[in-house]
Amino acid sequence: MINIKKFVKNAIIEDNGRGDLFFDVAPKGRFTARVISKDDGIIAGVKYAKILARTEKFDCKFLKRDGESVKKGEIIAELEGKASVLLSSERTFLNLLQHASGIATVANKYAQKIKDYNVVLLDTRKTRPQLRDFEKYASRVGGAINHRLGLDDCLMLKDTHLKTIDNLKEFILKARKRISWVTKIEIECETMPQVQTAMDAGADIIMCDNMKIEQIEEVVKFRNEKYPHILLEASGNINLDTIETYAKTGVDAISSGSIIHQATWLDFSMKFD
């Protein structure tokens, strides 16, 4: 995991550059401000925003917690501090909350669609460079569970990997001797013959990639009859309109990159009293 304090400090430095030009001429004294939502959604980013407030030394009282819903017009936080500090922190403070809340809101919409089914909602590694921990934290707040954080979490063999492997069973036997005993091996499959080969070779998880519903149902039936210990993940162009249909197939998990990369920021603003 990243050092959140360092991450937040670097974000402040990025925005301030050589120094906020308002800083030296700002009015003296302490001021109060409020952060107000201009959208409906799910709040996230509070964990990071609180660290920013402590780092920049201004008072911050949140009226909403990570994972709670917010309505348009509601106050999210009340701030107090020097004008120079509040204003130099404003954009970064809001960016953290808006970005994270946008992801959490989308993740929550997906999670609500499948809450009545015994299936896990997963995010993906389709994240912005240097923001993976932050964006995956936001998806967790919204109700998703993280898929791999990186290439060291799980050995996943995608179509590009499989093109380099002559004998899958021999490869997996070799891999088992190199990776951690508790590390899983997941194999991406697009057809039933690929599924059968991968299961026979010793996969722990099968990703049903871009399969039609009928294909996934066939895979689930085959798994249940022959390899009940293997987990199944559905992935590929799954959206809010289709995710419930995929959940009904009997897979164990559904992954969607759009939870993160298609999320739209919520609109928040800071207003001085």
BALOBA-1460 file (C-alpha; in Angstrom, 3 decimals):
// residues 273
<rec num="1" residu="m" x="0.000" y="0.000" z="0.000"/>
<rec num="2" residu="i" x="1.120" y="3.551" z="-0.647"/>
<rec num="3" residu="n" x="2.120" y="5.977" z="2.068"/>
<rec num="4" residu="i" x="-1.055" y="8.069" z="2.088"/>
<rec num="5" residu="k" x="0.543" y="11.042" z="3.830"/>
<rec num="6" residu="k" x="3.288" y="11.148" z="1.192"/>
<rec num="7" residu="f" x="0.733" y="10.765" z="-1.590"/>
<rec num="8" residu="v" x="-1.337" y="13.672" z="-0.250"/>
<rec num="9" residu="k" x="1.721" y="15.877" z="0.286"/>
<rec num="10" residu="n" x="2.883" y="15.265" z="-3.276"/>
<rec num="11" residu="a" x="-0.565" y="16.233" z="-4.531"/>
<rec num="12" residu="i" x="-0.330" y="19.538" z="-2.639"/>
<rec num="13" residu="i" x="3.161" y="20.182" z="-4.004"/>
<rec num="14" residu="e" x="1.934" y="19.459" z="-7.537"/>
<rec num="15" residu="d" x="-0.775" y="22.121" z="-7.237"/>
<rec num="16" residu="n" x="1.234" y="24.744" z="-5.342"/>
<rec num="17" residu="g" x="4.328" y="24.568" z="-7.508"/>
<rec num="18" residu="r" x="6.849" y="27.128" z="-6.244"/>
<rec num="19" residu="g" x="4.193" y="28.491" z="-3.889"/>
<rec num="20" residu="d" x="0.630" y="29.779" z="-3.972"/>
<rec num="21" residu="l" x="0.857" y="33.436" z="-5.063"/>
<rec num="22" residu="f" x="-2.099" y="34.300" z="-2.821"/>
<rec num="23" residu="f" x="-0.332" y="32.954" z="0.273"/>
<rec num="24" residu="d" x="1.747" y="36.012" z="1.203"/>
<rec num="25" residu="v" x="-1.026" y="38.541" z="0.623"/>
<rec num="26" residu="a" x="-3.905" y="36.578" z="2.131"/>
<rec num="27" residu="p" x="-6.022" y="38.268" z="4.843"/>
<rec num="28" residu="k" x="-5.015" y="37.382" z="8.398"/>
<rec num="29" residu="g" x="-7.182" y="35.566" z="10.886"/>
<rec num="30" residu="r" x="-9.171" y="32.350" z="10.757"/>
<rec num="31" residu="f" x="-12.021" y="31.614" z="8.398"/>
<rec num="32" residu="t" x="-14.692" y="28.927" z="8.153"/>
<rec num="33" residu="a" x="-15.886" y="27.130" z="5.047"/>
<rec num="34" residu="r" x="-18.149" y="24.274" z="4.017"/>
<rec num="35" residu="v" x="-17.857" y="21.597" z="1.364"/>
<rec num="36" residu="i" x="-21.222" y="21.149" z="-0.327"/>
<rec num="37" residu="s" x="-22.354" y="18.395" z="-2.679"/>
<rec num="38" residu="k" x="-23.922" y="19.370" z="-5.987"/>
<rec num="39" residu="d" x="-24.662" y="15.739" z="-6.883"/>
<rec num="40" residu="d" x="-26.251" y="12.605" z="-5.425"/>
<rec num="41" residu="g" x="-23.898" y="9.709" z="-4.797"/>
<rec num="42" residu="i" x="-21.654" y="7.788" z="-2.420"/>
<rec num="43" residu="i" x="-18.937" y="9.544" z="-0.446"/>
<rec num="44" residu="a" x="-15.321" y="8.367" z="-0.632"/>
<rec num="45" residu="g" x="-11.982" y="10.064" z="-0.165"/>
<rec num="46" residu="v" x="-12.634" y="11.091" z="3.446"/>
<rec num="47" residu="k" x="-9.701" y="8.992" z="4.630"/>
<rec num="48" residu="y" x="-7.355" y="10.930" z="2.340"/>
<rec num="49" residu="a" x="-8.929" y="14.344" z="2.908"/>
<rec num="50" residu="k" x="-8.539" y="14.029" z="6.671"/>
<rec num="51" residu="i" x="-4.836" y="13.364" z="6.251"/>
<rec num="52" residu="l" x="-4.565" y="16.399" z="3.982"/>
<rec num="53" residu="a" x="-6.199" y="18.554" z="6.668"/>
<rec num="54" residu="r" x="-3.802" y="17.297" z="9.333"/>
<rec num="55" residu="t" x="-0.817" y="17.742" z="7.018"/>
<rec num="56" residu="e" x="-1.764" y="21.313" z="6.091"/>
<rec num="57" residu="k" x="-2.879" y="22.131" z="9.653"/>
<rec num="58" residu="f" x="-6.485" y="23.211" z="9.318"/>
<rec num="59" residu="d" x="-9.535" y="21.944" z="11.215"/>
<rec num="60" residu="c" x="-11.874" y="19.641" z="9.350"/>
<rec num="61" residu="k" x="-15.090" y="18.080" z="10.604"/>
<rec num="62" residu="f" x="-16.717" y="15.617" z="8.228"/>
<rec num="63" residu="l" x="-20.489" y="15.216" z="8.391"/>
<rec num="64" residu="k" x="-20.323" y="12.208" z="6.088"/>
<rec num="65" residu="r" x="-18.224" y="9.067" z="6.302"/>
<rec num="66" residu="d" x="-16.734" y="6.939" z="3.546"/>
<rec num="67" residu="g" x="-19.475" y="4.775" z="2.069"/>
<rec num="68" residu="e" x="-22.408" y="6.960" z="3.127"/>
<rec num="69" residu="s" x="-24.824" y="8.423" z="0.610"/>
<rec num="70" residu="v" x="-25.005" y="12.144" z="-0.062"/>
<rec num="71" residu="k" x="-27.715" y="14.223" z="-1.689"/>
<rec num="72" residu="k" x="-27.409" y="17.385" z="-3.739"/>
<rec num="73" residu="g" x="-27.192" y="20.391" z="-1.410"/>
<rec num="74" residu="e" x="-25.960" y="18.466" z="1.623"/>
<rec num="75" residu="i" x="-22.900" y="19.638" z="3.565"/>
<rec num="76" residu="i" x="-20.087" y="17.096" z="3.512"/>
<rec num="77" residu="a" x="-17.532" y="18.840" z="5.710"/>
<rec num="78" residu="e" x="-16.956" y="21.978" z="7.770"/>
<rec num="79" residu="l" x="-13.490" y="23.574" z="7.674"/>
<rec num="80" residu="e" x="-11.703" y="26.212" z="9.739"/>
<rec num="81" residu="g" x="-8.236" y="27.693" z="9.339"/>
<rec num="82" residu="k" x="-6.139" y="30.450" z="7.844"/>
<rec num="83" residu="a" x="-7.408" y="31.726" z="4.515"/>
<rec num="84" residu="s" x="-4.017" y="31.080" z="2.921"/>
<rec num="85" residu="v" x="-4.038" y="27.431" z="3.995"/>
<rec num="86" residu="l" x="-7.666" y="26.699" z="3.171"/>
<rec num="87" residu="l" x="-7.384" y="28.219" z="-0.277"/>
<rec num="88" residu="s" x="-4.059" y="26.600" z="-1.165"/>
<rec num="89" residu="s" x="-5.551" y="23.231" z="-0.153"/>
<rec num="90" residu="e" x="-8.981" y="23.716" z="-1.728"/>
<rec num="91" residu="r" x="-8.440" y="22.168" z="-5.138"/>
<rec num="92" residu="t" x="-6.526" y="19.126" z="-3.934"/>
<rec num="93" residu="f" x="-8.986" y="18.559" z="-1.082"/>
<rec num="94" residu="l" x="-11.922" y="18.630" z="-3.497"/>
<rec num="95" residu="n" x="-10.133" y="16.570" z="-6.161"/>
<rec num="96" residu="l" x="-9.555" y="13.733" z="-3.706"/>
<rec num="97" residu="l" x="-13.187" y="13.688" z="-2.622"/>
<rec num="98" residu="q" x="-14.697" y="14.149" z="-6.082"/>
<rec num="99" residu="h" x="-12.527" y="11.549" z="-7.810"/>
<rec num="100" residu="a" x="-12.970" y="8.894" z="-5.116"/>
<rec num="101" residu="s" x="-16.698" y="9.567" z="-4.706"/>
<rec num="102" residu="g" x="-17.273" y="9.211" z="-8.432"/>
<rec num="103" residu="i" x="-15.728" y="5.742" z="-8.406"/>
<rec num="104" residu="a" x="-17.531" y="4.716" z="-5.219"/>
<rec num="105" residu="t" x="-20.843" y="5.847" z="-6.691"/>
<rec num="106" residu="v" x="-20.427" y="3.729" z="-9.822"/>
<rec num="107" residu="a" x="-19.190" y="0.726" z="-7.824"/>
<rec num="108" residu="n" x="-22.228" y="1.015" z="-5.576"/>
<rec num="109" residu="k" x="-24.586" y="1.005" z="-8.556"/>
<rec num="110" residu="y" x="-22.983" y="-2.222" z="-9.803"/>
<rec num="111" residu="a" x="-23.015" y="-3.771" z="-6.329"/>
<rec num="112" residu="q" x="-26.697" y="-2.988" z="-5.839"/>
<rec num="113" residu="k" x="-27.538" y="-4.753" z="-9.094"/>
<rec num="114" residu="i" x="-26.143" y="-8.075" z="-7.855"/>
<rec num="115" residu="k" x="-26.687" y="-7.839" z="-4.088"/>
<rec num="116" residu="d" x="-29.287" y="-10.616" z="-4.154"/>
<rec num="117" residu="y" x="-26.941" y="-13.101" z="-5.818"/>
<rec num="118" residu="n" x="-24.049" y="-15.046" z="-4.328"/>
<rec num="119" residu="v" x="-21.480" y="-13.378" z="-6.565"/>
<rec num="120" residu="v" x="-18.544" y="-11.068" z="-5.886"/>
<rec num="121" residu="l" x="-18.075" y="-7.736" z="-7.695"/>
<rec num="122" residu="l" x="-14.446" y="-7.166" z="-8.703"/>
<rec num="123" residu="d" x="-12.579" y="-4.179" z="-10.093"/>
<rec num="124" residu="t" x="-9.569" y="-4.529" z="-12.438"/>
<rec num="125" residu="r" x="-6.051" y="-3.176" z="-13.029"/>
<rec num="126" residu="k" x="-7.411" y="-0.632" z="-15.503"/>
<rec num="127" residu="t" x="-6.425" y="2.278" z="-13.295"/>
<rec num="128" residu="r" x="-4.597" y="5.546" z="-13.868"/>
<rec num="129" residu="p" x="-0.803" y="5.283" z="-13.402"/>
<rec num="130" residu="q" x="0.276" y="6.084" z="-9.830"/>
<rec num="131" residu="l" x="-3.358" y="6.140" z="-8.665"/>
<rec num="132" residu="r" x="-4.097" y="2.418" z="-8.362"/>
<rec num="133" residu="d" x="-4.250" y="2.233" z="-4.579"/>
<rec num="134" residu="f" x="-6.370" y="5.384" z="-4.415"/>
<rec num="135" residu="e" x="-8.811" y="4.275" z="-7.099"/>
<rec num="136" residu="k" x="-9.088" y="0.730" z="-5.780"/>
<rec num="137" residu="y" x="-9.700" y="2.101" z="-2.284"/>
<rec num="138" residu="a" x="-12.591" y="4.108" z="-3.755"/>
<rec num="139" residu="s" x="-14.064" y="1.057" z="-5.476"/>
<rec num="140" residu="r" x="-13.920" y="-0.850" z="-2.171"/>
<rec num="141" residu="v" x="-15.805" y="1.967" z="-0.456"/>
<rec num="142" residu="g" x="-18.517" y="1.616" z="-3.094"/>
<rec num="143" residu="g" x="-18.922" y="-2.113" z="-2.559"/>
<rec num="144" residu="a" x="-16.474" y="-3.821" z="-4.919"/>
<rec num="145" residu="i" x="-13.674" y="-6.168" z="-3.909"/>
<rec num="146" residu="n" x="-10.235" y="-5.615" z="-5.350"/>
<rec num="147" residu="h" x="-8.995" y="-7.970" z="-8.030"/>
<rec num="148" residu="r" x="-5.205" y="-7.956" z="-8.385"/>
<rec num="149" residu="l" x="-3.425" y="-4.879" z="-7.096"/>
<rec num="150" residu="g" x="-0.476" y="-5.840" z="-9.277"/>
<rec num="151" residu="l" x="1.264" y="-8.635" z="-11.137"/>
<rec num="152" residu="d" x="2.571" y="-10.046" z="-7.865"/>
<rec num="153" residu="d" x="-0.865" y="-10.863" z="-6.396"/>
<rec num="154" residu="c" x="-1.926" y="-13.745" z="-8.597"/>
<rec num="155" residu="l" x="-0.479" y="-15.521" z="-11.622"/>
<rec num="156" residu="m" x="-2.958" y="-14.689" z="-14.355"/>
<rec num="157" residu="l" x="-2.412" y="-16.168" z="-17.783"/>
<rec num="158" residu="k" x="-4.168" y="-14.073" z="-20.401"/>
<rec num="159" residu="d" x="-4.391" y="-14.782" z="-24.123"/>
<rec num="160" residu="t" x="-1.080" y="-13.035" z="-24.695"/>
<rec num="161" residu="h" x="0.638" y="-15.212" z="-22.077"/>
<rec num="162" residu="l" x="-0.900" y="-18.386" z="-23.467"/>
<rec num="163" residu="k" x="0.557" y="-17.654" z="-26.903"/>
<rec num="164" residu="t" x="4.025" y="-18.131" z="-25.390"/>
<rec num="165" residu="i" x="3.235" y="-21.455" z="-23.652"/>
<rec num="166" residu="d" x="3.481" y="-24.781" z="-25.511"/>
<rec num="167" residu="n" x="2.283" y="-27.140" z="-22.765"/>
<rec num="168" residu="l" x="-0.048" y="-25.544" z="-20.222"/>
<rec num="169" residu="k" x="-0.054" y="-28.424" z="-17.743"/>
<rec num="170" residu="e" x="3.757" y="-28.553" z="-17.631"/>
<rec num="171" residu="f" x="3.901" y="-24.778" z="-17.259"/>
<rec num="172" residu="i" x="1.533" y="-24.804" z="-14.280"/>
<rec num="173" residu="l" x="3.508" y="-27.602" z="-12.603"/>
<rec num="174" residu="k" x="6.649" y="-25.492" z="-13.005"/>
<rec num="175" residu="a" x="4.880" y="-22.354" z="-11.777"/>
<rec num="176" residu="r" x="3.623" y="-24.108" z="-8.629"/>
<rec num="177" residu="k" x="7.245" y="-24.682" z="-7.606"/>
<rec num="178" residu="r" x="8.117" y="-20.996" z="-8.016"/>
<rec num="179" residu="i" x="5.149" y="-19.030" z="-6.709"/>
<rec num="180" residu="s" x="3.910" y="-18.876" z="-3.120"/>
<rec num="181" residu="w" x="1.922" y="-21.884" z="-1.922"/>
<rec num="182" residu="v" x="-1.093" y="-19.651" z="-1.222"/>
<rec num="183" residu="t" x="-0.972" y="-17.849" z="-4.588"/>
<rec num="184" residu="k" x="-3.689" y="-18.717" z="-7.087"/>
<rec num="185" residu="i" x="-3.378" y="-19.257" z="-10.818"/>
<rec num="186" residu="e" x="-6.090" y="-17.768" z="-13.022"/>
<rec num="187" residu="i" x="-6.451" y="-18.510" z="-16.724"/>
<rec num="188" residu="e" x="-8.368" y="-16.429" z="-19.249"/>
<rec num="189" residu="c" x="-10.567" y="-18.464" z="-21.597"/>
<rec num="190" residu="e" x="-12.830" y="-17.518" z="-24.470"/>
<rec num="191" residu="t" x="-14.113" y="-20.941" z="-25.558"/>
<rec num="192" residu="m" x="-15.277" y="-24.176" z="-23.940"/>
<rec num="193" residu="p" x="-12.265" y="-26.174" z="-25.223"/>
<rec num="194" residu="q" x="-9.944" y="-23.605" z="-23.618"/>
<rec num="195" residu="v" x="-11.861" y="-23.955" z="-20.357"/>
<rec num="196" residu="q" x="-11.534" y="-27.739" z="-20.391"/>
<rec num="197" residu="t" x="-7.802" y="-27.527" z="-21.098"/>
<rec num="198" residu="a" x="-7.233" y="-24.945" z="-18.378"/>
<rec num="199" residu="m" x="-9.199" y="-26.866" z="-15.755"/>
<rec num="200" residu="d" x="-7.422" y="-30.097" z="-16.601"/>
<rec num="201" residu="a" x="-4.080" y="-28.290" z="-16.370"/>
<rec num="202" residu="g" x="-4.739" y="-27.263" z="-12.775"/>
<rec num="203" residu="a" x="-6.112" y="-23.710" z="-12.805"/>
<rec num="204" residu="d" x="-7.559" y="-22.304" z="-9.591"/>
<rec num="205" residu="i" x="-9.714" y="-19.683" z="-11.319"/>
<rec num="206" residu="i" x="-11.138" y="-19.506" z="-14.828"/>
<rec num="207" residu="m" x="-11.912" y="-16.109" z="-16.320"/>
<rec num="208" residu="c" x="-14.748" y="-16.423" z="-18.810"/>
<rec num="209" residu="d" x="-13.661" y="-13.567" z="-21.045"/>
<rec num="210" residu="n" x="-16.135" y="-11.996" z="-23.465"/>
<rec num="211" residu="m" x="-18.309" y="-15.105" z="-23.427"/>
<rec num="212" residu="k" x="-21.994" y="-15.082" z="-24.233"/>
<rec num="213" residu="i" x="-24.404" y="-15.953" z="-21.455"/>
<rec num="214" residu="e" x="-25.088" y="-19.372" z="-22.971"/>
<rec num="215" residu="q" x="-21.361" y="-20.156" z="-23.049"/>
<rec num="216" residu="i" x="-20.912" y="-19.170" z="-19.411"/>
<rec num="217" residu="e" x="-23.860" y="-21.323" z="-18.373"/>
<rec num="218" residu="e" x="-22.191" y="-24.257" z="-20.141"/>
<rec num="219" residu="v" x="-18.917" y="-23.541" z="-18.323"/>
<rec num="220" residu="v" x="-20.710" y="-23.361" z="-14.963"/>
<rec num="221" residu="k" x="-22.409" y="-26.715" z="-15.600"/>
<rec num="222" residu="f" x="-19.114" y="-28.336" z="-16.616"/>
<rec num="223" residu="r" x="-17.321" y="-26.884" z="-13.587"/>
<rec num="224" residu="n" x="-20.005" y="-28.059" z="-11.183"/>
<rec num="225" residu="e" x="-19.852" y="-31.590" z="-12.567"/>
<rec num="226" residu="k" x="-16.100" y="-32.022" z="-13.038"/>
<rec num="227" residu="y" x="-14.142" y="-29.400" z="-11.057"/>
<rec num="228" residu="p" x="-16.343" y="-27.957" z="-8.277"/>
<rec num="229" residu="h" x="-13.294" y="-26.487" z="-6.476"/>
<rec num="230" residu="i" x="-12.448" y="-24.114" z="-9.349"/>
<rec num="231" residu="l" x="-13.711" y="-20.538" z="-9.167"/>
<rec num="232" residu="l" x="-15.310" y="-18.823" z="-12.145"/>
<rec num="233" residu="e" x="-15.050" y="-15.152" z="-13.049"/>
<rec num="234" residu="a" x="-17.046" y="-13.455" z="-15.793"/>
<rec num="235" residu="s" x="-15.411" y="-10.497" z="-17.505"/>
<rec num="236" residu="g" x="-15.531" y="-8.424" z="-20.652"/>
<rec num="237" residu="n" x="-17.871" y="-5.585" z="-21.633"/>
<rec num="238" residu="i" x="-20.140" y="-6.131" z="-18.638"/>
<rec num="239" residu="n" x="-22.140" y="-3.041" z="-17.766"/>
<rec num="240" residu="l" x="-25.004" y="-1.915" z="-15.526"/>
<rec num="241" residu="d" x="-27.584" y="-3.146" z="-18.006"/>
<rec num="242" residu="t" x="-26.154" y="-6.669" z="-18.267"/>
<rec num="243" residu="i" x="-24.440" y="-7.438" z="-14.953"/>
<rec num="244" residu="e" x="-27.532" y="-8.961" z="-13.311"/>
<rec num="245" residu="t" x="-27.926" y="-11.411" z="-16.183"/>
<rec num="246" residu="y" x="-24.311" y="-12.524" z="-15.723"/>
<rec num="247" residu="a" x="-24.860" y="-12.882" z="-11.969"/>
<rec num="248" residu="k" x="-27.664" y="-15.352" z="-12.622"/>
<rec num="249" residu="t" x="-25.371" y="-17.771" z="-14.496"/>
<rec num="250" residu="g" x="-23.771" y="-19.157" z="-11.337"/>
<rec num="251" residu="v" x="-20.296" y="-17.650" z="-11.643"/>
<rec num="252" residu="d" x="-18.471" y="-16.777" z="-8.437"/>
<rec num="253" residu="a" x="-17.327" y="-13.299" z="-9.442"/>
<rec num="254" residu="i" x="-17.884" y="-10.595" z="-12.032"/>
<rec num="255" residu="s" x="-15.174" y="-8.085" z="-12.884"/>
<rec num="256" residu="s" x="-15.627" y="-4.734" z="-14.583"/>
<rec num="257" residu="g" x="-13.007" y="-2.138" z="-15.413"/>
<rec num="258" residu="s" x="-15.698" y="0.473" z="-15.965"/>
<rec num="259" residu="i" x="-16.191" y="0.748" z="-12.205"/>
<rec num="260" residu="i" x="-13.056" y="2.874" z="-12.261"/>
<rec num="261" residu="h" x="-12.226" y="4.034" z="-15.768"/>
<rec num="262" residu="q" x="-15.780" y="5.044" z="-16.704"/>
<rec num="263" residu="a" x="-16.598" y="6.769" z="-13.412"/>
<rec num="264" residu="t" x="-17.550" y="10.450" z="-13.544"/>
<rec num="265" residu="w" x="-16.459" y="12.697" z="-10.687"/>
<rec num="266" residu="l" x="-19.142" y="13.962" z="-8.363"/>
<rec num="267" residu="d" x="-19.430" y="17.744" z="-8.203"/>
<rec num="268" residu="f" x="-18.483" y="19.277" z="-4.830"/>
<rec num="269" residu="s" x="-17.653" y="22.876" z="-4.026"/>
<rec num="270" residu="m" x="-16.085" y="24.762" z="-1.122"/>
<rec num="271" residu="k" x="-17.915" y="27.861" z="0.102"/>
<rec num="272" residu="f" x="-16.554" y="30.348" z="2.640"/>
<rec num="273" residu="d" x="-18.952" y="31.582" z="5.320"/>
